[in-house]
Amino acid sequence: MVRNFGVYRRLEMDRDKIDDVILALLYLTLARDGRAWKGFNWNSMNRLHEKGFIGDPVNRVKSFWLNEEGIAPSEKLFREMFSIDSGRPTASGSCG
């Protein structure tokens, strides 16, 4: 449900796109030993685990292993989504 000025309406979401964004953002917290911080939606984290990209996020520590199968796609998605291309407008509206 999405709250829209006091009125709730159902929002259809593409969970694969959400998982891709989270996988890309995990690249930001990736340590040299392959561990990343788990501060994202639990359902998405479980789906990434089921897809084989990350270790089991259900544990007592605040990090988990990003599998070798997940590191390359994580970096690729991060670069595709967040690298600055010359000529592409930035969030502030100016060109890079």
N, C-alpha and C positions, 0 to 999 in steps of 0.2 A: 504494500500500500504506500502511496505517496501522498503526503499532506499538501494540499493546494489551497492556501488561504482558508483553512478551516474545513475544507471539504476533502474527504478521502476518495481517491479513485484508484483503480487497479492499473498498474504499469507493467506492461509486458517487457521483460528484459531478456537480452541475449546473453545467457550465462557464459558462453564461450568467449564473447568479447570481454566480459568482466574478468574472466580468468586470465585472458591475454594481458590485460592492463595490470593485474596484480602480479603476474609472472614477470612482466617488464619492470615493475617497481621493486620487486625482490632483488633485482640486479643492483639497485642503489645501496642495499644493506648487505650485499654479499661480501663476506670476509675471504681472505686468501685460502682458508681451510675448507671453503664450501658451505659454511654456515650462513644463514640469513635470519633476520628477526621476523617473528611471526605476529605482526600487529594488524593483520587484515581479517576480513570476514571469515569466520570459521567454516561456513558452507563452501566458500570458494577454496579455502585451504584444503579441505577434505577432497574436493573435486580435483585439485592439482595433484594431490597424493594418489588418488585413484587413477589419474592419467599417467602416473609414473615420473612426474617432474620433480617432486620433493619427497623427503622422508616423512614418516608419520608425524603430523603436527601435534598429535595428542600425547604430550609428555609434560613434565614439570619444569623444564627449562624454557627460557624465553626465545630460544632459537631452534632451528632444525636444519637438517642437511638438504641442500639443493643438489639433487642427483646430477650425475654427468649428463643424463638425458635432458635435464632441465636448464643447465648452465648456458649452453649455446643458444637455445630458443629465448632464454631470458635476455641475454645480451642483444640478440637480433631484434627482438620486439622493443627493447629499450631504445636502441639506436633508431629504429623506424619511427617510433612514437615521439621521442623526445629530443632528437638531435636537431640542431638549428641549421636549416638550409638557407643559403643566401637567397634572398628574394621572397622567402616565405614569411608572412607577417607573424610577429610574436604576439604573446598574450596582450601586450600593451598596445598593439596595433601598428607598431613601427616595423620596418623591414630590417632583417638581420644583416 
